Amino acid sequence: FQQFSDTGSRKEHVKITSEPKPGFLERLSETSGGMLIGLVTFLLAFYLLFTNEGRALRTAKSLDEGLSLVVPLDSIHSISQQNEGRLVHLAGALSTSKPLFDPSYGLSIQAVKLKRNVEMYQWVEYEDSKEYEENGEIKKETKYSYNTEWKSEVVNSRNFDREIGHKNPSAMAVESFTAVSPNVQVGSFVLSKGLVDKIDDFKQLSLSHLEDPHADVTRGGDYFYHSDNPRRPEVGDLRVSFFYAGLSGDDPHLGTADKVTVIARQRGDQLVPYHTKSGDVLEILYPGDLSVEEVFQKEHESNTMKTWALRAAGWLSMFVGISLMTRIFYTLVDWFPLVRDLVNVGLKAFALCVASSLSLLTISVGWLFYRPLWALLLALLSIVPIAVARSRVPPKKQQ
């Protein structure tokens, strides 16, 4: 069953599908498949939590090692042989040998990176579904809505529920790309590819001082439009914008060259990765002029944030895995609403407590060889969720 409506540029229709309510054996079969997925997720959580602790401690040790060895350079314009192979710290303005060009639009800029971003005006499908039970059947009501938007990727309209009237071109006539300067320096030192990759704070380039490059291209604001009427674009029209990162020369419209702070190993006139005794690699770049202490403080903060994010991801994976593996108990009683709801709450509480305890225990094992006292404390804390859960269980009545 379908209903159609048109609200300006946004079109929508509703589709209702129905299927018989799955039987007990079918639900049990689906639950068994979920148990297998849950087991895999559960085991992956152990691996993620354990390896994350080793990575975090190794990174922290490498940063401490780097801080104790780093040599601040007195000048970025002279290369001292005494620092050959050593970890050095320097800060200065970026410089490149040649400007980056986009001849198709008559644009050039002295920067580390120049990105052309192409967007096409296309139909986009949105889907909103809800399920309900009626007359012993499971019905699914799906609302499909269509709107025209600028998108940087081609939207495949063949996957739409209703392609008629919402067809998009299969490709863009102009492609996006990112140009990178082959030689990037700070003073007399050449940055490695890894350091150049870290220069990614892109800013949109103003096109106000440029002319229209072709008769069929119109400039509007900070965009070049391939359109007969940019104010009322049609599906298939293009607009092009530009972004730059790492301004490497004084520009009358953009200002002075960007400054960066680098910590890496000196190899001749090149700055390359430094391998620590802990097995990590130090190859650090930050925008601005930062001291050695500020750089390593930022690195420690980044390591801490990453560690906690992976811990949260590991705990969530374990919780989901346990929930999927115990879902079969819910399926066995889902024919009785009151018991089903009580079992559902109990299974969620069980998954929460067990996931928390096992996560803390796994983290403590990861710390065992590095910080034994912290490992013991975490192992003791892993008992707390189980103890709390047991304390919530009412005592048995005496006979």
N, C-alpha and C positions, 0 to 999 in steps of 0.2 A: 504494500500500500504506500503510495507516495503523494505528498502535497507539495505544491510549488508556490513560491512567492518571490517577488522582486522588490528589493528596497534600495533603489538608486543603483549604485555600482556594486552593491552587495546582493548576491542571489543565494537562495537557500531552498532546500527541500528536505522532507522527512521520509525515511524509509523504516518500515516496521517488518521485522522478520521473526519467525517463531519456529521452535523446534520442541519435540517432546521432552518432558522432564527426564533427565537421566536416571536410570534405575540404580539400585544399590550396588550391583556388581560393577556397573560402569563407573560409578563414583569411586568405588574401591580401587579399580584399575588405575584411574587418574591419580588417586592418592599414592599408590605404589610408585608410579613414575615420579611424583613429587618427592617421595622419600629418597630416591636415587639422586635427584638433583640436590636435595638437602644434604645428603652425605658428602657429595663433592664440595659443596659450599662450606660445610663444616670443616673438612680437612684443609681446604684452602685458607680458612681463617687462621688455623694453627701456623701454617707456613708464613702467612703475611705478618702475624704478630711476632713470631720468633725472629724472622729475618729483619724486621723493622728495628727491633731493639739493637741487634748487632750493627746495623747500618748507622743508627743514631749515635751509638757509642764510638764507633770507628770514625765518624765524621767529627764528633766533638774532640776526640784525641788528635785528629789531623789538624784541626783548627788551632788547638793549643800548641801543637808542634810548630805550625806555621808562624804563629805569633812570636814564638821564642826565637825563630831563625830569620825572620824577614829583615831586609836591609832597606831603609828609606834612601832613595837616590838624591844626591845633592843637586843634580842637573839632569834634565831630560834631553839636553842637546849634545851631550858628550857621552861616549860609551867607555866605561872603565873595565879593563880586563880583570881587575880584582874581583868583580862581581860575577864573573863567568860561572854559570851553573848554579848560582845562588837564587834564592827567592827574594825578589825585589818589589818595592812599593814606589809608585810614581803617579803623579797627577798632572794633567795638562790638556790642552785643546786638541781636538781631533783634526787630522789633516789627510787629504787624499790627493793623489797625483793628477787625476782628471775628473771633470764633472760628469755626472750621469745624464744621459739624454733620452728623450722620447721624441724622435723626429716626426712621428705621426701627428703630434699635437704641438710641435714647435716649442718644446719645454726642456729646460736643462737646469740642473742644480748641483752645487758642490756639496755633496752629502755622502754618507756611507751607504745608505739604502734609499731607493726610490721605488715606490709601489704604485702601480696603476690598478685602480679598482673599477671594474666594469659591472654595472647593474642593468638588468633588463626588466621592463614593466611586464608583469606576468599575472596570470590567474593563480591564486593560492586557495587550496581547499582546507577547510577546518571541519573537524569531526567531533561531535559531542554525543555520547551514548549513555543510555541507562537501561537496565534490565529489570523486569518485573514478572511475576507469575500470574497467569490468568487461565482458568479452565484447564488446569493440569499441564499447561505448556509454559515454557520459558520464552518470553517475548523480549526482543531487543529493539528499542526505539533509537534510531540514529539520526541526528540532524546534521546534514551536510550544508555548509555555507561556503560561498565563494566570494573572494574579494580580489581586486587588482592592486598589486604592490610592487615596489622596486625590490628585486632580489639579486644578490651577487652570484647565485648558483642557478642553473637551469632547473626549473620545476617540471618534472615529467607529468604532463597532463594525462598520459595514458593510464596512470594509476588512479585517476579520479573516479569517483562513483558515477559521475555524469560528465563525460568529456565534451559532449555536444554543447556548443556555446561557451566553452571554457578551454579552448585549445591553445597551447603555448608553442612557440617555435622550439625546435629540437636542439638548437645551438645558437651561440652568440656570434655575431659578425666580427666583433672585436673581443680580444682575450685579455684577461688580467695577467699581470706579471710583476715580479719584483726584481729589480736590478741591484746588484751589490758591487761596490767598488773593489777591484782586485788588489788594491794596496792601501791599507789603512795604517796610519802612524799616529803616535803621540810623541812629539819631538822627533828624535832620531830613531825611535824604536818602532818596529813593525809588529802589528798585532796578529796573533794566530787566528785561524778560522774560528776556533771556539770562542775567542774573545769577541770577534766581530759578530758572531751569532747572538751574543748577549746585548748588542745594541739594537733594541727593538721597541723603543718608546716612540712609536710613530705619531706624527702630527699631520693634520690635513694641510695641504699646500693651498694657499690663497691664489686664485686665478684672476684676480681683479686687474692685474697689470698686463694680462695677455690678451691678444686679439683672437678672433675666431680663426682656427687653422684652415678650414675648408668651407666652401659654400654651403654644404649640406650639414655642417656642424655649427651649433649655436651655443655660445657661452651664456650661462645663467647662474649668477652667484659663483660658487666654487665648483661648478659642474660644466662639462661639455655635453651637450645633448645631441643625439642622433634622432631628431624628431621634427616633424613639421610644425608642431605646436607644443613646446615644452610645458606650457601651463595646463594643457589638456592632453596628456600623452595617451597613446594607444598601445595595446598589447604588442610586444615586439620592439618597441622603442628602447634606446639605450641611453644611459648617462654614465659619464666617466669622471672620476675624481682621482686625485693624486695625494699620496702621503709620503713623508720623508722621515728618516731617522738618522741621527748623528750628523747634524750640520757641521761641515768640515772646512768652512771658509766664511769670511765676513760677507754678508749679503745685505744690500740696501733695504730689502723688504723684510728679511727674517732676523737680522741682527748678527751678533758675533758667533763664532764657532763654539760648538758644545764642548764642555770640559768633562773629562771622565777620570776616574781613579782606577788604577790597575794593580793587581798583585799577581805575579806570575814568575816563572823562571827565566832568567836572562841567558840566551844562547846567541852569542854574537850580537847582532843588532835586532834580534827577534825576541818576542815575549811568548813563551810556550808553556804548556802545562808542567806543573811541579808535582812529582810523585813523592808522597810522604812515606815514612817508615810504617805508618799504620795501614797503608794500602789504599789510601784515598788520593784524589787528585785536586790540587789547588790551582784554579784558573779563574780569577775573580775580576769582575768589572762592574763598577757602579757609576751612575751619572753624578757629576759634581766633583768638588774637591774635598775629599774625606781623609782624615788621619788614619793611621794603621789601626788604632784602637776602635775607631768608628766602623771601619770595614769589618773587622772580625766580630764585633758586637752584632752587626746586621746579619752576618753569616750564622752566628749562634742562634739568633732569633728565628731565622729562616729554618734552621735545622729543627728547632723546637716545634715550630708550627707544623712542619711536615711530619714530624714524629707523632704528634697528637692527632693529626688528620688520619694517618694510617692506623693508629690505634683505634680510633672511632670506626674506621672502615672495617677493621678486623673484628671488632666486637659486633658490629651490625651483621657481618657475614655469618658469624657464629650464631647469633640470635635467629636469623632467618633460616639457617641450616637446621637448627634444633626444632624450630617451629614446623618446618616442612617434614622432618622425620617423625614428629609426634602427631602430625595431622590425622593419621589413620584412626586415632582414638576418637577424634571429633566426628569422623565419617561413620564410625560404628554406632554412634548414638544420635546422629543428626535427625533421625525420624521422631525424636521426642524433644520438643522445644525447650522445656525447662532444664532437663539434664544436659542438653546440647549447650545451652548458654553457660551453665556452671562449669562444664568440662572445658569450654573455650577459655574462660577466665583462668581456670587452673593451669591449662597448658601454656598460656601466655606468661603467667607468673613463673612457672617452672622454667621456661626458656630464658626469661630475664635473669633469674637467679643463677642458673647453670652457665649461661653465656658470660655473666660477670665474673663468676668464680674461675672458670676455665681461662678467661682472658687474662685475669690477674696472675694466675698460676703460670701461664705460658710466658708472660712478660718477665716474671721472676726467674724462670729458667734461662731466658735470654740474657739476664744480668748476672747469672751465677758465676761466670768466669771473670767478670769485670768488677762487679761490686757485690760481693757475697752478702754483706749486711743488708743492703737494700733488697737483694733477692729474697732473703729470709723474711724481711718485713712484708714484702708484697705477697709472699706465700701465705703468711698468717692472715693478711687482709682477704685473701681469696676464700677463706673459711667464713667470713662475715656474712655474705649473702645467703649461704646455706643455713647458717645459724639463725639468721633473722627469719628465714622462711619456716624453719622448724618451730621457732618460738610462736609463730602465728597459728600453728595447728593446735586446736583445743585438745587438752589431755583426755585420755580415755576414762570413762566412768568406771569407778571401782565396782567390782561385782558385789 
